[in-house]
Protein backbone atom coordinates (compact mmCIF):
# COMPACT_ATOMS: atom_id res chain seq x y z
CA UNK A 1 0.00 0.00 0.00
CA UNK A 2 2.98 2.32 0.52
CA UNK A 3 4.07 1.79 -3.08
CA UNK A 4 0.55 2.52 -4.35
CA UNK A 5 0.49 5.73 -2.28
CA UNK A 6 3.85 6.81 -3.70
CA UNK A 7 2.65 6.13 -7.24
CA UNK A 8 -0.47 8.23 -6.64
CA UNK A 9 1.61 11.11 -5.24
CA UNK A 10 4.03 10.90 -8.17
CA UNK A 11 1.14 10.99 -10.64
CA UNK A 12 -0.41 14.04 -8.94
CA UNK A 13 2.94 15.87 -8.93
CA UNK A 14 3.52 15.13 -12.62
CA UNK A 15 0.04 16.40 -13.51
CA UNK A 16 0.52 19.56 -11.46
CA UNK A 17 3.93 20.29 -13.03
CA UNK A 18 2.87 19.59 -16.62
CA UNK A 19 3.09 22.54 -19.01
CA UNK A 20 -0.20 23.37 -20.72
CA UNK A 21 1.61 24.04 -24.01
CA UNK A 22 3.90 22.13 -26.34
CA UNK A 23 5.67 23.60 -29.38
CA UNK A 24 7.35 21.99 -32.40
CA UNK A 25 9.28 23.97 -35.01
CA UNK A 26 9.80 22.88 -38.61
CA UNK A 27 11.99 24.98 -40.89
CA UNK A 28 10.57 25.46 -44.39
CA UNK A 29 13.07 23.51 -46.48
CA UNK A 30 11.59 24.66 -49.79
CA UNK A 31 12.89 28.19 -49.19
CA UNK A 32 16.29 28.32 -47.49
CA UNK A 33 16.36 32.12 -47.30
CA UNK A 34 15.02 34.96 -49.39
CA UNK A 35 15.39 38.70 -49.65
CA UNK A 36 12.12 40.56 -49.17
CA UNK A 37 10.91 43.66 -51.03
CA UNK A 38 12.05 45.86 -48.14
CA UNK A 39 15.61 44.48 -48.15
CA UNK A 40 15.31 42.02 -45.27
CA UNK A 41 16.69 38.48 -45.24
CA UNK A 42 13.87 36.09 -44.41
CA UNK A 43 13.56 32.47 -43.23
CA UNK A 44 10.18 30.72 -42.98
CA UNK A 45 9.13 28.36 -40.18
CA UNK A 46 6.10 26.28 -39.29
CA UNK A 47 5.22 26.10 -35.60
CA UNK A 48 2.90 23.49 -34.20
CA UNK A 49 1.18 24.92 -31.13
CA UNK A 50 -0.31 22.15 -28.99
CA UNK A 51 -2.77 23.17 -26.29
CA UNK A 52 -2.54 20.52 -23.56
CA UNK A 53 -5.11 22.24 -21.34
CA UNK A 54 -8.85 21.75 -21.11
CA UNK A 55 -9.63 25.37 -22.05
CA UNK A 56 -9.17 27.59 -25.09
CA UNK A 57 -5.83 29.45 -25.01
CA UNK A 58 -4.35 32.46 -26.76
CA UNK A 59 -0.61 32.30 -27.41
CA UNK A 60 1.75 35.13 -28.34
CA UNK A 61 4.93 34.32 -30.24
CA UNK A 62 8.15 36.35 -30.25
CA UNK A 63 11.62 35.60 -31.62
CA UNK A 64 15.10 36.39 -30.27
CA UNK A 65 18.73 35.43 -30.76
CA UNK A 66 20.17 37.52 -33.60
CA UNK A 67 20.76 41.26 -33.70
CA UNK A 68 17.59 42.98 -35.01
CA UNK A 69 15.76 39.67 -35.56
CA UNK A 70 11.99 40.09 -35.74
CA UNK A 71 8.83 38.43 -36.90
CA UNK A 72 7.64 39.68 -40.28
CA UNK A 73 4.40 40.70 -38.57
CA UNK A 74 5.01 42.77 -35.45
CA UNK A 75 2.84 40.63 -33.20
CA UNK A 76 1.78 37.05 -33.63
CA UNK A 77 -1.18 35.85 -31.56
CA UNK A 78 -2.96 32.59 -32.12
CA UNK A 79 -6.09 31.07 -30.60
CA UNK A 80 -6.03 27.29 -30.04
CA UNK A 81 -8.99 25.29 -28.78
CA UNK A 82 -8.89 22.90 -25.81
CA UNK A 83 -6.64 19.86 -26.37
CA UNK A 84 -6.12 20.90 -30.00
CA UNK A 85 -3.05 21.66 -32.05
CA UNK A 86 -2.59 24.28 -34.73
CA UNK A 87 0.09 24.76 -37.39
CA UNK A 88 1.09 28.37 -38.06
CA UNK A 89 3.54 29.78 -40.60
CA UNK A 90 5.90 32.49 -39.35
CA UNK A 91 8.38 34.54 -41.35
CA UNK A 92 11.47 35.76 -39.49
CA UNK A 93 13.47 38.73 -40.80
CA UNK A 94 16.89 40.26 -40.19
CA UNK A 95 18.43 43.20 -42.05
CA UNK A 96 20.36 41.95 -45.08
CA UNK A 97 24.09 41.88 -44.28
CA UNK A 98 23.61 42.10 -40.49
CA UNK A 99 24.86 38.54 -39.85
CA UNK A 100 27.67 36.44 -41.27
CA UNK A 101 26.85 33.57 -43.59
CA UNK A 102 26.04 30.25 -42.00
CA UNK A 103 23.63 28.87 -39.43
CA UNK A 104 22.69 31.00 -36.42
CA UNK A 105 20.69 29.87 -33.38
CA UNK A 106 17.42 31.69 -32.67
CA UNK A 107 14.62 31.04 -30.18
CA UNK A 108 10.86 31.25 -30.48
CA UNK A 109 9.21 32.20 -27.19
CA UNK A 110 5.57 31.16 -26.96
CA UNK A 111 3.66 32.70 -24.06
CA UNK A 112 0.27 31.69 -22.75
CA UNK A 113 -1.59 35.03 -22.60
CA UNK A 114 -3.68 34.05 -19.54
CA UNK A 115 -0.66 33.04 -17.40
CA UNK A 116 3.10 33.35 -16.96
CA UNK A 117 3.85 30.10 -18.81
CA UNK A 118 6.46 30.56 -21.55
CA UNK A 119 7.89 27.79 -23.73
CA UNK A 120 11.14 28.51 -25.60
CA UNK A 121 12.26 26.39 -28.56
CA UNK A 122 15.44 26.88 -30.55
CA UNK A 123 16.01 26.51 -34.26
CA UNK A 124 18.46 27.73 -36.91
CA UNK A 125 18.35 30.89 -39.01
CA UNK A 126 20.27 30.35 -42.26
CA UNK A 127 22.22 33.18 -43.89
CA UNK A 128 23.42 32.31 -47.41
CA UNK A 129 26.80 33.33 -48.80
ChimeraX attribute file (.defattr): number of C-alpha atoms within 10 A of each C-alpha:
attribute: neighborCount
match mode: 1-to-1
recipient: residues
	/A:1	6
	/A:2	7
	/A:3	8
	/A:4	9
	/A:5	10
	/A:6	11
	/A:7	12
	/A:8	12
	/A:9	12
	/A:10	12
	/A:11	12
	/A:12	11
	/A:13	11
	/A:14	11
	/A:15	10
	/A:16	9
	/A:17	9
	/A:18	10
	/A:19	14
	/A:20	17
	/A:21	20
	/A:22	15
	/A:23	18
	/A:24	13
	/A:25	17
	/A:26	13
	/A:27	18
	/A:28	15
	/A:29	10
	/A:30	7
	/A:31	11
	/A:32	14
	/A:33	18
	/A:34	17
	/A:35	14
	/A:36	13
	/A:37	7
	/A:38	8
	/A:39	13
	/A:40	18
	/A:41	24
	/A:42	24
	/A:43	24
	/A:44	21
	/A:45	19
	/A:46	15
	/A:47	18
	/A:48	16
	/A:49	21
	/A:50	20
	/A:51	25
	/A:52	18
	/A:53	15
	/A:54	11
	/A:55	12
	/A:56	13
	/A:57	22
	/A:58	14
	/A:59	20
	/A:60	15
	/A:61	20
	/A:62	18
	/A:63	18
	/A:64	17
	/A:65	16
	/A:66	16
	/A:67	10
	/A:68	11
	/A:69	20
	/A:70	19
	/A:71	20
	/A:72	17
	/A:73	10
	/A:74	8
	/A:75	11
	/A:76	14
	/A:77	14
	/A:78	16
	/A:79	15
	/A:80	18
	/A:81	16
	/A:82	14
	/A:83	15
	/A:84	15
	/A:85	17
	/A:86	14
	/A:87	16
	/A:88	13
	/A:89	14
	/A:90	18
	/A:91	15
	/A:92	22
	/A:93	25
	/A:94	22
	/A:95	17
	/A:96	16
	/A:97	11
	/A:98	14
	/A:99	17
	/A:100	12
	/A:101	11
	/A:102	11
	/A:103	13
	/A:104	14
	/A:105	12
	/A:106	18
	/A:107	17
	/A:108	20
	/A:109	18
	/A:110	22
	/A:111	19
	/A:112	20
	/A:113	15
	/A:114	9
	/A:115	8
	/A:116	8
	/A:117	13
	/A:118	17
	/A:119	17
	/A:120	16
	/A:121	15
	/A:122	15
	/A:123	17
	/A:124	15
	/A:125	26
	/A:126	20
	/A:127	21
	/A:128	13
	/A:129	6
